[in-house]
Amino acid sequence: MAPMTAPGDQLYALVERLYPLCRSITGDGVRATLEIVGEYLPLQVQEVPTGTQVLDWTVPQEWNIRDAYIADTAGNRVVDLAASSLHVLGYSVPVSATMPLAELRSHLHTLPDHPTWVPYRTSYYTPDWGFCLAQETLDALPDGEYEVRIDSTLTDGHLTYAEHVVPGQVADEVIVSSHVCHPSLANDNLSGIAVATFLARALAQQTPYYTYRFLFAPGTIGAITWLARNAERVDQVRHGLVLACAGDPGRLTYKQSRRGDAEIDRVLRHVLTVSERPHHVNEFTPYGYDERQFCSPGFDLGVGSLSRTPYAGYPEYHTSADNLDFVSPEAMADTLAVCREACAVLDRNRRYVNLSPYGEPQLGRRGLYDSLGGRSDAKQAQLAMLWVLSLSDGEHSLLDVAERSGLPFDTVAAAADALHGAGLLKA
């Protein structure tokens, strides 16, 4: 039997498959991306027509591109979409022309401070065209005439997004969202797609308490479209997490929800702290990824964002240097592990009532102390039982107990299970 592939390697292999695709906020690149994800998860793909009003926005025309290049007089392609999907300005209108370099320059985008990198640029809502290239490539171009070709279409079509639902014991939902609109950028956000995909697969092997809804959608307009189409049922959303930039070498970063004290905020703070992983916890800002849509004041959902180095926080952000060498199996596996730990806390966080609240119940008589024999953390487990009994008044959750006691949530939850089994607690 072949050895089982390590989870990190599986995550990385998915990123490798998705990396070459030319994606944008609409079009066949998104569909191709979702088709590959659909090999890992059954997806419900939604197509929303151009012109559909979604909150304060309108679904734009669909953009597709077949070819794009700049060629010199000898026919050599000095810039070529086939070499990298970053080479064309996203949503470029079609162009077929010959022009001098002096005229062409106003349509060229480079990074002078990083002359070997190609920038990522878009023009979603303003008709324009352009190319992105390395500064060193531009510097090497002689004056003269160049053939410019962008074989693209902007037509009435659809915005495409997909959902995957892991049924839970209750209908209340946890939303996990990742954006699928960026072209060849491995960290932003193919790593987020990969972590979300394998988190869904892991949860499907269990029977989670909450129903988990995974959303794979274009950034901003995709989340807005989903919210517009699900406005009547967002009350079912109890918690949420946006996954982005999940594979770089930086320390983990959790961005809190707009509320700042939502249960998901407390869970991620606790999980990151007790794990002793290097991490940052940042306050909410109305800039970033789709947490800002879910947290907009009309919805005010408890949705935070988990990443490693946050958006715009690393030089490689939105450049060709955000490539397959920039992300690692180990980093993505670590991000996935934190997500799984957070889901475990969400699913097990309950409030209990102590059925023997007058004085401390005799735990030894019930065999609860004996059950700890041989455990390396026996004293900690015993202390957890006492804390659970003390705070199980119907008002405090197990997460409250863990935070107040400083004990790991798993230890507290195991203590609650033992006390419940002994008839000392009721949910």
ROMI-223968 format. One record per residue (C-alpha): x, y, z; residue in three letters; residue number from 1. Coordinates in pm, 1 decimal, always signed. Layout:
residues N
c1 | c2 | c3 | resn | resi
X | Y | Z | ALA | NUM
...
end
This chain:
residues 427
c1 | c2 | c3 | resn | resi
+0.0 | +0.0 | +0.0 | MET | 1
+131.6 | +345.8 | -90.9 | ALA | 2
+213.2 | +567.4 | +208.2 | PRO | 3
-51.7 | +820.7 | +299.8 | MET | 4
+26.6 | +1172.4 | +179.7 | THR | 5
+84.7 | +1417.4 | +462.2 | ALA | 6
-193.3 | +1678.8 | +496.8 | PRO | 7
+49.7 | +1962.4 | +423.7 | GLY | 8
+154.2 | +1796.6 | +99.9 | ASP | 9
-209.4 | +1754.9 | -0.8 | GLN | 10
-276.0 | +2122.3 | +65.9 | LEU | 11
+26.5 | +2222.0 | -138.5 | TYR | 12
-71.6 | +1991.0 | -425.6 | ALA | 13
-410.1 | +2165.0 | -450.8 | LEU | 14
-241.1 | +2506.2 | -459.2 | VAL | 15
-11.5 | +2379.9 | -736.9 | GLU | 16
-310.0 | +2272.7 | -946.1 | ARG | 17
-491.1 | +2603.2 | -903.7 | LEU | 18
-189.8 | +2830.0 | -950.9 | TYR | 19
-174.9 | +2851.4 | -1334.6 | PRO | 20
-543.2 | +2944.0 | -1381.0 | LEU | 21
-634.4 | +3296.5 | -1488.6 | CYS | 22
-901.3 | +3405.0 | -1242.4 | ARG | 23
-1099.5 | +3722.6 | -1191.3 | SER | 24
-1423.7 | +3820.1 | -1017.1 | ILE | 25
-1622.7 | +3649.8 | -1294.4 | THR | 26
-1558.4 | +3416.2 | -1582.1 | GLY | 27
-1433.9 | +3075.2 | -1678.6 | ASP | 28
-1125.5 | +3098.3 | -1455.1 | GLY | 29
-1351.2 | +3098.6 | -1149.6 | VAL | 30
-1549.2 | +2807.3 | -1291.3 | ARG | 31
-1232.1 | +2609.8 | -1359.9 | ALA | 32
-1114.3 | +2678.8 | -1005.4 | THR | 33
-1442.1 | +2557.1 | -858.2 | LEU | 34
-1435.2 | +2251.7 | -1084.0 | GLU | 35
-1102.5 | +2148.6 | -930.8 | ILE | 36
-1222.1 | +2218.8 | -575.1 | VAL | 37
-1529.2 | +2015.0 | -665.9 | GLY | 38
-1306.6 | +1709.8 | -707.1 | GLU | 39
-1235.1 | +1737.3 | -333.3 | TYR | 40
-1580.1 | +1847.6 | -212.6 | LEU | 41
-1931.5 | +1830.8 | -355.5 | PRO | 42
-2017.4 | +2192.0 | -439.2 | LEU | 43
-2341.3 | +2375.8 | -505.9 | GLN | 44
-2239.1 | +2617.9 | -780.7 | VAL | 45
-2446.5 | +2935.0 | -815.5 | GLN | 46
-2462.0 | +3152.5 | -1127.9 | GLU | 47
-2598.4 | +3505.0 | -1074.8 | VAL | 48
-2681.2 | +3700.6 | -1392.5 | PRO | 49
-2514.8 | +4026.0 | -1492.8 | THR | 50
-2726.3 | +4322.8 | -1387.5 | GLY | 51
-2864.0 | +4158.1 | -1073.7 | THR | 52
-2896.7 | +4413.3 | -794.2 | GLN | 53
-2711.8 | +4290.2 | -485.5 | VAL | 54
-2743.6 | +4531.6 | -193.6 | LEU | 55
-2586.2 | +4858.1 | -315.3 | ASP | 56
-2396.7 | +4683.9 | -596.5 | TRP | 57
-2481.4 | +4536.9 | -935.8 | THR | 58
-2338.5 | +4212.7 | -1070.2 | VAL | 59
-2096.9 | +4324.5 | -1346.3 | PRO | 60
-2045.7 | +4189.5 | -1692.1 | GLN | 61
-1857.8 | +3865.1 | -1717.8 | GLU | 62
-1493.1 | +3886.1 | -1825.2 | TRP | 63
-1307.5 | +3616.8 | -2011.8 | ASN | 64
-970.4 | +3624.0 | -2182.8 | ILE | 65
-812.0 | +3389.8 | -2434.1 | ARG | 66
-483.3 | +3559.8 | -2515.5 | ASP | 67
-286.7 | +3876.6 | -2446.9 | ALA | 68
+59.6 | +3987.5 | -2549.0 | TYR | 69
+292.7 | +4264.6 | -2651.3 | ILE | 70
+509.1 | +4170.9 | -2950.4 | ALA | 71
+803.5 | +4348.9 | -3108.9 | ASP | 72
+842.2 | +4402.7 | -3482.9 | THR | 73
+1003.5 | +4058.8 | -3519.4 | ALA | 74
+695.0 | +3895.3 | -3366.2 | GLY | 75
+864.2 | +3807.6 | -3036.8 | ASN | 76
+623.3 | +3825.1 | -2745.1 | ARG | 77
+798.8 | +4040.9 | -2489.4 | VAL | 78
+499.4 | +4018.4 | -2254.1 | VAL | 79
+274.5 | +3713.4 | -2273.8 | ASP | 80
-34.5 | +3609.4 | -2080.0 | LEU | 81
+61.6 | +3247.1 | -2145.0 | ALA | 82
+369.0 | +3293.6 | -1926.0 | ALA | 83
+171.7 | +3429.3 | -1628.6 | SER | 84
-188.6 | +3528.6 | -1568.5 | SER | 85
-56.1 | +3836.2 | -1387.3 | LEU | 86
+68.2 | +3990.0 | -1712.4 | HIS | 87
-265.0 | +4144.4 | -1808.7 | VAL | 88
-458.3 | +4410.6 | -1618.5 | LEU | 89
-759.2 | +4226.4 | -1481.3 | GLY | 90
-1081.9 | +4305.8 | -1666.6 | TYR | 91
-894.4 | +4464.6 | -1957.8 | SER | 92
-1119.3 | +4555.2 | -2249.6 | VAL | 93
-1020.9 | +4403.4 | -2585.1 | PRO | 94
-740.0 | +4573.3 | -2777.0 | VAL | 95
-579.2 | +4509.1 | -3114.7 | SER | 96
-338.5 | +4782.7 | -3217.7 | ALA | 97
+14.6 | +4879.9 | -3309.0 | THR | 98
+167.6 | +5171.6 | -3122.9 | MET | 99
+502.3 | +5319.5 | -3026.1 | PRO | 100
+651.1 | +5238.9 | -2687.3 | LEU | 101
+603.0 | +5600.2 | -2578.1 | ALA | 102
+227.1 | +5563.7 | -2621.4 | GLU | 103
+219.5 | +5214.0 | -2474.4 | LEU | 104
+395.1 | +5316.5 | -2152.4 | ARG | 105
+81.7 | +5468.3 | -1997.6 | SER | 106
-76.2 | +5121.7 | -2006.8 | HIS | 107
+217.4 | +4941.3 | -1844.4 | LEU | 108
+244.0 | +4863.8 | -1473.1 | HIS | 109
+570.9 | +4775.7 | -1298.3 | THR | 110
+732.1 | +4771.9 | -954.1 | LEU | 111
+1046.6 | +4986.3 | -974.6 | PRO | 112
+1148.5 | +4892.9 | -618.7 | ASP | 113
+1135.0 | +4522.4 | -710.8 | HIS | 114
+1251.8 | +4521.5 | -1072.5 | PRO | 115
+1220.8 | +4144.2 | -1124.4 | THR | 116
+863.8 | +4115.5 | -991.1 | TRP | 117
+539.0 | +4152.1 | -1185.3 | VAL | 118
+258.0 | +4341.1 | -1007.3 | PRO | 119
-106.8 | +4232.4 | -985.1 | TYR | 120
-343.6 | +4506.0 | -1102.3 | ARG | 121
-713.1 | +4518.3 | -1192.8 | THR | 122
-973.8 | +4757.6 | -1330.2 | SER | 123
-1301.3 | +4586.9 | -1246.9 | TYR | 124
-1543.6 | +4876.2 | -1266.2 | TYR | 125
-1368.5 | +5128.9 | -1494.0 | THR | 126
-1315.1 | +5030.4 | -1859.1 | PRO | 127
-939.6 | +5018.7 | -1921.7 | ASP | 128
-667.1 | +4796.5 | -2053.9 | TRP | 129
-307.6 | +4732.1 | -1964.4 | GLY | 130
-20.3 | +4497.5 | -1901.6 | PHE | 131
+185.2 | +4417.4 | -1592.5 | CYS | 132
+552.3 | +4334.6 | -1632.8 | LEU | 133
+884.4 | +4338.6 | -1456.1 | ALA | 134
+1063.8 | +4673.3 | -1449.3 | GLN | 135
+1374.3 | +4505.1 | -1589.3 | GLU | 136
+1170.7 | +4384.2 | -1887.7 | THR | 137
+1042.3 | +4735.4 | -1953.3 | LEU | 138
+1391.1 | +4881.8 | -1918.3 | ASP | 139
+1517.2 | +4642.7 | -2184.7 | ALA | 140
+1255.1 | +4739.1 | -2444.6 | LEU | 141
+1393.2 | +4956.8 | -2723.3 | PRO | 142
+1189.1 | +5241.8 | -2862.3 | ASP | 143
+984.1 | +5146.3 | -3160.6 | GLY | 144
+651.4 | +5000.4 | -3265.5 | GLU | 145
+482.4 | +4716.9 | -3074.6 | TYR | 146
+185.8 | +4499.8 | -3152.9 | GLU | 147
-62.9 | +4504.9 | -2864.8 | VAL | 148
-326.2 | +4234.7 | -2843.4 | ARG | 149
-579.6 | +4158.9 | -2570.5 | ILE | 150
-829.5 | +3896.3 | -2682.7 | ASP | 151
-1090.4 | +3940.7 | -2411.2 | SER | 152
-1466.0 | +3972.5 | -2385.2 | THR | 153
-1687.6 | +4171.7 | -2151.5 | LEU | 154
-2041.6 | +4049.7 | -2202.3 | THR | 155
-2359.7 | +3989.1 | -2008.9 | ASP | 156
-2305.4 | +3662.3 | -1828.4 | GLY | 157
-2285.9 | +3554.6 | -1466.2 | HIS | 158
-2101.6 | +3586.0 | -1138.8 | LEU | 159
-2012.1 | +3239.8 | -1013.8 | THR | 160
-1969.1 | +3121.7 | -656.3 | TYR | 161
-2005.9 | +2790.9 | -475.6 | ALA | 162
-2109.6 | +2652.4 | -138.3 | GLU | 163
-2038.7 | +2330.3 | +44.6 | HIS | 164
-2240.5 | +2239.8 | +352.6 | VAL | 165
-2130.3 | +2000.1 | +626.6 | VAL | 166
-2452.8 | +1912.6 | +812.7 | PRO | 167
-2446.9 | +1948.8 | +1188.4 | GLY | 168
-2661.5 | +1845.0 | +1480.1 | GLN | 169
-2830.0 | +2185.5 | +1473.2 | VAL | 170
-2926.4 | +2422.2 | +1191.3 | ALA | 171
-2724.3 | +2709.9 | +1337.8 | ASP | 172
-2432.2 | +2777.1 | +1107.9 | GLU | 173
-2064.2 | +2856.9 | +1101.5 | VAL | 174
-1960.1 | +3034.7 | +781.4 | ILE | 175
-1610.5 | +2968.2 | +645.6 | VAL | 176
-1528.6 | +3192.5 | +350.3 | SER | 177
-1235.9 | +3218.2 | +108.3 | SER | 178
-1203.1 | +3430.9 | -205.5 | HIS | 179
-1146.3 | +3270.1 | -544.5 | VAL | 180
-1089.3 | +3572.8 | -768.9 | CYS | 181
-712.7 | +3626.9 | -762.1 | HIS | 182
-498.9 | +3487.7 | -1046.0 | PRO | 183
-155.4 | +3331.4 | -990.3 | SER | 184
-105.1 | +3434.9 | -627.2 | LEU | 185
-25.8 | +3133.4 | -413.0 | ALA | 186
-70.3 | +3284.2 | -67.5 | ASN | 187
-342.6 | +3533.5 | -157.6 | ASP | 188
-550.5 | +3330.6 | -178.7 | ASN | 189
-494.5 | +2980.5 | -308.1 | LEU | 190
-367.9 | +2885.1 | +36.4 | SER | 191
-698.3 | +2998.1 | +188.0 | GLY | 192
-894.8 | +2791.9 | -62.7 | ILE | 193
-683.2 | +2486.5 | +17.2 | ALA | 194
-717.4 | +2522.8 | +395.4 | VAL | 195
-1094.8 | +2572.7 | +364.7 | ALA | 196
-1124.7 | +2267.3 | +140.1 | THR | 197
-938.2 | +2035.9 | +375.8 | PHE | 198
-1113.6 | +2178.0 | +682.1 | LEU | 199
-1443.5 | +2085.4 | +519.8 | ALA | 200
-1314.6 | +1735.5 | +447.2 | ARG | 201
-1201.6 | +1693.5 | +807.8 | ALA | 202
-1535.6 | +1810.7 | +949.3 | LEU | 203
-1722.8 | +1574.3 | +718.3 | ALA | 204
-1552.2 | +1283.1 | +897.8 | GLN | 205
-1721.5 | +1391.7 | +1220.2 | GLN | 206
-2071.4 | +1485.0 | +1324.3 | THR | 207
-2019.8 | +1850.1 | +1416.8 | PRO | 208
-2258.0 | +2029.4 | +1646.4 | TYR | 209
-2297.2 | +2327.7 | +1414.9 | TYR | 210
-2373.3 | +2315.9 | +1045.4 | THR | 211
-2068.1 | +2443.5 | +856.8 | TYR | 212
-2123.6 | +2637.1 | +535.3 | ARG | 213
-1815.1 | +2687.2 | +318.4 | PHE | 214
-1830.6 | +2974.2 | +72.3 | LEU | 215
-1594.3 | +2997.1 | -225.1 | PHE | 216
-1667.3 | +3332.2 | -388.0 | ALA | 217
-1500.7 | +3628.8 | -558.3 | PRO | 218
-1380.0 | +3892.0 | -313.5 | GLY | 219
-1616.9 | +4174.8 | -215.6 | THR | 220
-1879.1 | +4135.1 | -489.4 | ILE | 221
-1909.7 | +3761.6 | -418.2 | GLY | 222
-1969.0 | +3802.9 | -44.9 | ALA | 223
-2208.7 | +4091.7 | -110.5 | ILE | 224
-2397.3 | +3875.9 | -360.2 | THR | 225
-2420.7 | +3589.0 | -111.7 | TRP | 226
-2546.4 | +3821.1 | +163.1 | LEU | 227
-2804.2 | +3977.6 | -69.9 | ALA | 228
-2935.5 | +3636.0 | -171.0 | ARG | 229
-2938.2 | +3502.5 | +185.8 | ASN | 230
-3049.3 | +3808.9 | +383.2 | ALA | 231
-3350.0 | +3626.8 | +527.7 | GLU | 232
-3144.7 | +3343.2 | +669.5 | ARG | 233
-2830.5 | +3514.2 | +799.4 | VAL | 234
-2985.1 | +3498.0 | +1146.7 | ASP | 235
-2881.4 | +3132.1 | +1142.5 | GLN | 236
-2514.7 | +3232.7 | +1123.3 | VAL | 237
-2372.6 | +3209.5 | +1473.8 | ARG | 238
-2000.7 | +3230.9 | +1391.9 | HIS | 239
-1778.4 | +3281.9 | +1091.1 | GLY | 240
-1420.1 | +3281.9 | +972.0 | LEU | 241
-1259.4 | +3424.4 | +659.3 | VAL | 242
-946.0 | +3236.4 | +551.0 | LEU | 243
-678.6 | +3419.8 | +354.2 | ALA | 244
-299.3 | +3431.2 | +322.7 | CYS | 245
-278.7 | +3098.6 | +502.9 | ALA | 246
+49.2 | +2959.5 | +371.0 | GLY | 247
+332.0 | +3210.3 | +412.5 | ASP | 248
+614.7 | +3174.7 | +668.3 | PRO | 249
+487.1 | +3447.1 | +901.9 | GLY | 250
+327.0 | +3397.6 | +1240.8 | ARG | 251
-47.5 | +3345.7 | +1262.3 | LEU | 252
-268.6 | +3653.5 | +1276.6 | THR | 253
-630.4 | +3668.8 | +1384.8 | TYR | 254
-833.6 | +3976.9 | +1298.7 | LYS | 255
-1129.5 | +4015.0 | +1531.5 | GLN | 256
-1487.2 | +4073.1 | +1422.8 | SER | 257
-1638.6 | +4419.1 | +1430.8 | ARG | 258
-1792.5 | +4330.1 | +1767.5 | ARG | 259
-1455.5 | +4238.0 | +1914.6 | GLY | 260
-1617.0 | +4012.8 | +2175.4 | ASP | 261
-1796.1 | +3764.2 | +1950.0 | ALA | 262
-1756.4 | +3402.7 | +2049.0 | GLU | 263
-1534.1 | +3335.9 | +1747.4 | ILE | 264
-1301.5 | +3612.8 | +1870.2 | ASP | 265
-1274.7 | +3456.8 | +2213.9 | ARG | 266
-1225.9 | +3109.0 | +2069.9 | VAL | 267
-939.7 | +3211.1 | +1840.8 | LEU | 268
-770.6 | +3413.4 | +2113.6 | ARG | 269
-790.0 | +3114.5 | +2346.8 | HIS | 270
-674.6 | +2856.0 | +2092.5 | VAL | 271
-377.4 | +3064.0 | +1982.3 | LEU | 272
-277.3 | +3149.4 | +2338.1 | THR | 273
-290.9 | +2800.7 | +2488.5 | VAL | 274
-117.1 | +2649.6 | +2186.3 | SER | 275
+177.7 | +2880.7 | +2255.4 | GLU | 276
+209.7 | +2945.6 | +1882.5 | ARG | 277
+364.9 | +3282.0 | +1795.8 | PRO | 278
+71.1 | +3496.2 | +1689.6 | HIS | 279
-89.7 | +3837.5 | +1667.2 | HIS | 280
-449.3 | +3936.3 | +1747.0 | VAL | 281
-557.3 | +4250.0 | +1562.3 | ASN | 282
-855.8 | +4475.2 | +1613.8 | GLU | 283
-1120.1 | +4497.2 | +1343.1 | PHE | 284
-1076.3 | +4748.9 | +1064.6 | THR | 285
-1321.8 | +4804.7 | +776.1 | PRO | 286
-1047.8 | +4717.5 | +527.9 | TYR | 287
-921.0 | +4378.9 | +428.3 | GLY | 288
-1108.5 | +4073.3 | +309.5 | TYR | 289
-1473.5 | +3972.5 | +323.5 | ASP | 290
-1500.5 | +3988.0 | +702.3 | GLU | 291
-1584.9 | +4355.0 | +640.9 | ARG | 292
-1892.9 | +4254.0 | +439.2 | GLN | 293
-2017.3 | +4001.1 | +695.7 | PHE | 294
-1945.9 | +4249.9 | +976.1 | CYS | 295
-2111.3 | +4548.2 | +805.4 | SER | 296
-2347.0 | +4711.5 | +1058.3 | PRO | 297
-2667.4 | +4590.2 | +894.3 | GLY | 298
-2559.2 | +4228.5 | +936.9 | PHE | 299
-2306.1 | +4260.0 | +1223.0 | ASP | 300
-2219.5 | +3891.1 | +1212.9 | LEU | 301
-1956.2 | +3745.2 | +1441.9 | GLY | 302
-1703.4 | +3680.7 | +1165.5 | VAL | 303
-1327.1 | +3716.5 | +1206.7 | GLY | 304
-1036.7 | +3651.8 | +972.8 | SER | 305
-747.4 | +3409.7 | +1013.3 | LEU | 306
-426.2 | +3448.3 | +816.1 | SER | 307
-56.8 | +3426.5 | +866.5 | ARG | 308
+96.6 | +3755.0 | +751.1 | THR | 309
-206.6 | +3980.0 | +688.3 | PRO | 310
-298.4 | +4142.6 | +356.8 | TYR | 311
-45.3 | +4399.9 | +236.6 | ALA | 312
+182.0 | +4298.7 | +525.2 | GLY | 313
+454.0 | +4133.0 | +319.5 | TYR | 314
+651.1 | +4269.8 | +21.0 | PRO | 315
+544.2 | +3981.3 | -203.6 | GLU | 316
+174.4 | +4073.5 | -162.1 | TYR | 317
-2.5 | +4118.5 | -498.8 | HIS | 318
+311.6 | +4042.4 | -698.0 | THR | 319
+458.8 | +3751.6 | -890.7 | SER | 320
+677.2 | +3680.5 | -586.6 | ALA | 321
+365.5 | +3541.7 | -416.6 | ASP | 322
+439.4 | +3216.8 | -593.8 | ASN | 323
+465.7 | +2847.6 | -515.9 | LEU | 324
+798.9 | +2901.9 | -342.0 | ASP | 325
+645.9 | +3154.8 | -103.4 | PHE | 326
+400.6 | +2910.3 | +55.0 | VAL | 327
+483.2 | +2585.5 | +232.2 | SER | 328
+302.5 | +2263.7 | +321.4 | PRO | 329
+404.1 | +2313.0 | +685.9 | GLU | 330
+254.6 | +2662.1 | +713.4 | ALA | 331
-74.6 | +2559.0 | +554.1 | MET | 332
-94.9 | +2248.3 | +772.8 | ALA | 333
-40.4 | +2464.1 | +1081.1 | ASP | 334
-316.9 | +2704.8 | +975.0 | THR | 335
-547.3 | +2408.6 | +914.1 | LEU | 336
-465.2 | +2268.2 | +1260.0 | ALA | 337
-565.1 | +2598.0 | +1424.6 | VAL | 338
-891.7 | +2598.1 | +1230.5 | CYS | 339
-968.8 | +2245.6 | +1345.3 | ARG | 340
-886.0 | +2334.6 | +1706.1 | GLU | 341
-1112.6 | +2639.8 | +1686.6 | ALA | 342
-1399.0 | +2435.8 | +1540.5 | CYS | 343
-1359.9 | +2180.9 | +1820.2 | ALA | 344
-1397.2 | +2457.5 | +2079.3 | VAL | 345
-1699.0 | +2609.7 | +1903.3 | LEU | 346
-1868.7 | +2271.7 | +1880.8 | ASP | 347
-1808.9 | +2173.6 | +2246.1 | ARG | 348
-1870.3 | +2508.9 | +2413.0 | ASN | 349
-2179.3 | +2458.5 | +2631.4 | ARG | 350
-2338.7 | +2595.0 | +2944.3 | ARG | 351
-2409.6 | +2350.8 | +3226.1 | TYR | 352
-2593.2 | +2358.2 | +3557.1 | VAL | 353
-2435.5 | +2202.8 | +3867.2 | ASN | 354
-2687.2 | +1951.9 | +4009.2 | LEU | 355
-2510.4 | +1944.7 | +4346.2 | SER | 356
-2445.2 | +2315.5 | +4405.3 | PRO | 357
-2455.4 | +2316.3 | +4788.4 | TYR | 358
-2098.7 | +2258.4 | +4889.0 | GLY | 359
-1847.2 | +2063.0 | +4691.8 | GLU | 360
-1976.8 | +1719.8 | +4584.3 | PRO | 361
-1771.0 | +1420.0 | +4688.8 | GLN | 362
-1590.0 | +1335.1 | +4368.1 | LEU | 363
-1391.6 | +1043.7 | +4510.8 | GLY | 364
-1707.2 | +859.2 | +4608.1 | ARG | 365
-1818.3 | +877.4 | +4244.5 | ARG | 366
-1486.9 | +742.8 | +4117.5 | GLY | 367
-1401.2 | +1067.3 | +3939.1 | LEU | 368
-1062.2 | +1106.1 | +4103.6 | TYR | 369
-981.8 | +740.0 | +4044.1 | ASP | 370
-1059.7 | +785.8 | +3676.5 | SER | 371
-762.7 | +1024.0 | +3654.5 | LEU | 372
-508.8 | +765.6 | +3768.4 | GLY | 373
-208.4 | +749.4 | +3542.8 | GLY | 374
-282.5 | +1074.0 | +3363.7 | ARG | 375
+16.3 | +1303.4 | +3337.0 | SER | 376
-215.8 | +1599.8 | +3387.9 | ASP | 377
-416.3 | +1446.9 | +3673.7 | ALA | 378
-383.2 | +1751.6 | +3899.0 | LYS | 379
-484.3 | +1983.3 | +3615.8 | GLN | 380
-781.3 | +1760.0 | +3531.6 | ALA | 381
-891.4 | +1755.9 | +3896.5 | GLN | 382
-866.1 | +2133.3 | +3911.1 | LEU | 383
-1072.8 | +2156.7 | +3593.0 | ALA | 384
-1352.3 | +1956.3 | +3756.9 | MET | 385
-1360.5 | +2197.2 | +4048.2 | LEU | 386
-1368.0 | +2497.2 | +3816.6 | TRP | 387
-1647.6 | +2349.3 | +3606.4 | VAL | 388
-1855.3 | +2275.5 | +3915.4 | LEU | 389
-1792.1 | +2624.4 | +4048.8 | SER | 390
-1900.0 | +2806.7 | +3734.5 | LEU | 391
-2173.8 | +2575.9 | +3607.2 | SER | 392
-2462.8 | +2801.4 | +3699.6 | ASP | 393
-2629.5 | +2813.5 | +3359.7 | GLY | 394
-2469.1 | +3148.8 | +3287.6 | GLU | 395
-2106.9 | +3054.5 | +3225.0 | HIS | 396
-1990.5 | +2852.8 | +2924.4 | SER | 397
-1698.9 | +2609.8 | +2919.6 | LEU | 398
-1501.1 | +2875.3 | +2735.4 | LEU | 399
-1570.2 | +3109.7 | +3027.5 | ASP | 400
-1430.0 | +2842.6 | +3257.0 | VAL | 401
-1119.9 | +2795.5 | +3042.9 | ALA | 402
-1053.9 | +3168.4 | +3021.0 | GLU | 403
-1104.2 | +3232.0 | +3391.5 | ARG | 404
-909.3 | +2928.1 | +3509.9 | SER | 405
-631.2 | +2955.0 | +3255.2 | GLY | 406
-676.3 | +2587.1 | +3173.2 | LEU | 407
-684.8 | +2445.7 | +2818.6 | PRO | 408
-1035.0 | +2417.4 | +2678.1 | PHE | 409
-988.7 | +2046.0 | +2602.6 | ASP | 410
-912.1 | +1979.5 | +2969.8 | THR | 411
-1218.6 | +2175.2 | +3080.5 | VAL | 412
-1444.6 | +2002.7 | +2828.4 | ALA | 413
-1315.9 | +1658.7 | +2935.1 | ALA | 414
-1390.5 | +1747.9 | +3296.8 | ALA | 415
-1743.3 | +1853.6 | +3201.4 | ALA | 416
-1795.5 | +1526.0 | +3016.2 | ASP | 417
-1687.5 | +1329.5 | +3321.9 | ALA | 418
-1906.9 | +1529.8 | +3558.8 | LEU | 419
-2203.8 | +1502.9 | +3324.6 | HIS | 420
-2152.3 | +1127.7 | +3301.2 | GLY | 421
-2151.6 | +1107.2 | +3681.3 | ALA | 422
-2484.8 | +1289.1 | +3700.1 | GLY | 423
-2343.2 | +1607.2 | +3852.8 | LEU | 424
-2417.2 | +1836.6 | +3555.7 | LEU | 425
-2702.1 | +1892.5 | +3319.5 | LYS | 426
-2679.7 | +2081.1 | +2989.9 | ALA | 427
end
